Amino acid sequence: MVLVGQYPGWQGGAIKPVVTFTPNWGNILQGDDATLTCDVPSTVPEEPRTYHWYRNQTKIEGDQERLHIIRSSVQRDRGDYQCQTIGGDISDPVFLNVTEHHVILQRPPSAIYEGDPLTLRCHHIKHFNAINTKFYKDDQEIKSSESDSTFHIPNITRSQSGRYKCTKELQRFYSPNVQENSDESFISVKELFSPPEIKVTPSRVIGGDNMTLEDSGNYTCEVRTASNTVRKMSDGLYIQIMRIHDYTVQNIIRLVISGFVLSAAVCFIYFHNKW
């Protein structure tokens, strides 16, 4: 008997460069600075590269690995960014959202998978003092702090998908404090891999040299990541090991029943034709 635990494997594909942000936020406030990096898988030997940068599929200035955005502008800098090296593939687009709000909830630009660490930041406009930061998930408060503007989840699960937002009290000069709310951001946690499934080969197991009656029972298997942050268990599968004698008797019974049905069919056809 062979027990096989199956789960989807990773599909290989063409190697592309990847655009990353520093700081690693997919949304910033107008006036903030950001650095975009075109990460290209290393080659041997390493060769000098010339880079091309694109915003909304239009080529922009910049031929280096890093693209610096100084004092960002909604009209000028908001959009999808891609990079490419001479003779290489173009990267997938990564969206940089530049807004004019007083408070925003910052999140990483890339997709979030179960088991990933996730940090959210409640970010406010420059030249304002801010206190009393609160984070909410699905309108329920999950953290409150006078000074800490971040919310961290070490190993996120799919059940933590939901609508996130934050609030801050802002004060400028001698004006009274004003509570400002960020827009809601939906965090969708993607499945890293499906639960495994046990399959038995052959489907009917008979006691013999490799399996005994004592091996009958409920079997499960588990798949986990190397970091042990995601673990998934298969459903239980009960396997009954049959005696060779029992299997032979079952086959004889099946043959007798099949013979009886066949004889009855032949007799029916004979008498039907005779009449």
Secondary structure by P-SEA (a helix, b strand, c coil): cbbbbbccccccccbbbbbbbccccccccccccbbbbbcccccccbbbbbbbbbcccccccccccbbbbcccccccccbbbbbbccccccccbbbbbbbccccccccccccccccbbbbbbbcccccccccbbbbbcccccccccccccbbbbccccccccccccbbbbbbcccccbbbbbccbbbbbbbbcccbbbbbbcccccccccccccccbbbbbbbbbcccccbbbbccbbbbbbbbaaaaaaaaaaaaaaaaaaaaaaaaaaaaaaac
